[in-house]
């Protein structure tokens, strides 16, 4: 079994696959494998082949399929490999291995826009402990502890008199 992944030479295979070339193998846990596999979303041919190999019903979505593949990669049931590409060096130097994710091919992360913090409702000098204590004392004595309550009480008294 060999299933090509994207355009960079990566492919999925099982442990019985013995390539004729030097290769680099993906190593990682299930979460890292799932994150790595997300770059292949949108490849309809790949997902059709994965559904066939995994013997999944068509109601599975791409995330569920990728989780199945990530699980198999993490457990070593399937392997993800890519041939090692050697870059020619200068005369007398040994060839260098090409990096797996060259810097010039990486995309900058999207800028994160965080909302501006909301201005405080209370001034900086508010003593919340003292306010809470005053409200508790007023409640124990049965007297109003806010201006609106006092206004309503006075209006009720003058309306009934």
N, C-alpha and C positions, 0 to 999 in steps of 0.2 A: 504494500500500500504506500503510495506517495501522493500527497495532495499539496499542490503548489499554494503558497501563501503570498499574495501580493507580487510585487515586481523586484524585490531585493534578493531573490534566490532562496528564501525560506520555504520549507516544505514540512508537512506532517508525515510521520511514518511510524511504524511500530518497531518494537525492539529487534525484530528479525531482520530488518533492513540493514544491509552491509554495503555502504557506499564505496565507490572506487576512488574516492578523493578525500583529502583532509577536510574536516568540517568543524564548524562551531555549533554547539548545542545550547538551546535555551535551558537555563536552570532557574528555578524559582518555585515559590509556593503557589497555591491555588489563586490567591488574591493577585499576586504579581502576574501570573499567567493570564488571568482574566483581563487585567489592565492592558497587558501587552497585546492580547488578541483583539481588543477593541479597535485597533487601527485597521483591521480588515473588514469592519462593518460596511455594508453597502455592496459587497462583492456577491452578487446573486449566484454566480456559478459555484463559488466556494461554499456558500450556505446550502445550496442544493446537494452538493457532494457530501457535506457534513451530515445533512439529514439522512442521506442514504447510508453512510457509514455507521451513524449512531442509531439507525433504525428508529427515528423519532417521528411521531405524527406531525402532520403539517400545521397543527395548531400551536406548536412551539414557536416562540418568537426568537429573534436573533440573540437576545441576552440569555435565554435559557439554553440555546445551543452552545454559546460561548462558555457558559458555566460548565456544561458537560465536557467540552474539550479541555478547559482549564483544569478540571478535576483529573482527567486522564493524563494530562501533562505533568501535574504535580505528583501523581502516583507512579509515573514512569511507564504507564501502559502505552502511551503514545509519546513520541519524541518530536521536537521541532528542531530542524537542522538547517544549516546553510553552508555552502562551500566556503572555505577560507580563501580570500583573494589576497594575493601577495602583490604589493606595489614595488615596482622596480626602483632600486636605490641608485645612488651614484656609483661610479666605477670603484670596485673594491669594498663597497658596503654590502651587508646582507640585506635581502629584501625585507620590508616591513609589512606587517599584517595590517590590512585596511581596518579601520575602526568599524564596529557594528553599526553605530549611528553617527555618521560624520556630522561635525558641528555645522557645516554649511547647509546640510539638509534639514536641520532641526527648525521647528517653527517657534517663534517667541510665544510665550503664553499670553492669552488675551489679557488686556489690562483689567484689573479689578476696580470697579467703581463702588466705593463704599459711601453710603449716604452720610451727609454731614450730621454730626450729633445735634439732637434737638436741644434748644435752650432749656435751662432748668425752669420748672414751674415756681419754685420757691427761691427766695434770695439766699445767698451763701450764709447769712448770719442767723438762719432759723435754727432754733433749739427744739428739735422734734421730741426729745425726751420730756422737756418742760411742757410742751403742748399736750402730749399724751397724758401726763400727770394731771394737768388742769382739766382735761376732758373726763378723766376717771373721777376726780373729786366732784365735778359738776353732776355727773351721772349719779353718784352716791347720794348727793343732796337733793337730787330731783330738780335741779335748776337747768335752764337752757345753757348750752355751752357753745352756741354759735350765734352769729348775728341774725341769720335768717330765722332760726328757731325763736329767738327773742321777739323779732318783728311779728311773727305769726301769733305768738302768745299775746302780745299787746293788742294786735288787731282783733283777736278773739274776745279779749276783755272789753274793749271799747264797743265792739259790735253787740255784745250781750247786755251792756249796762244801759 
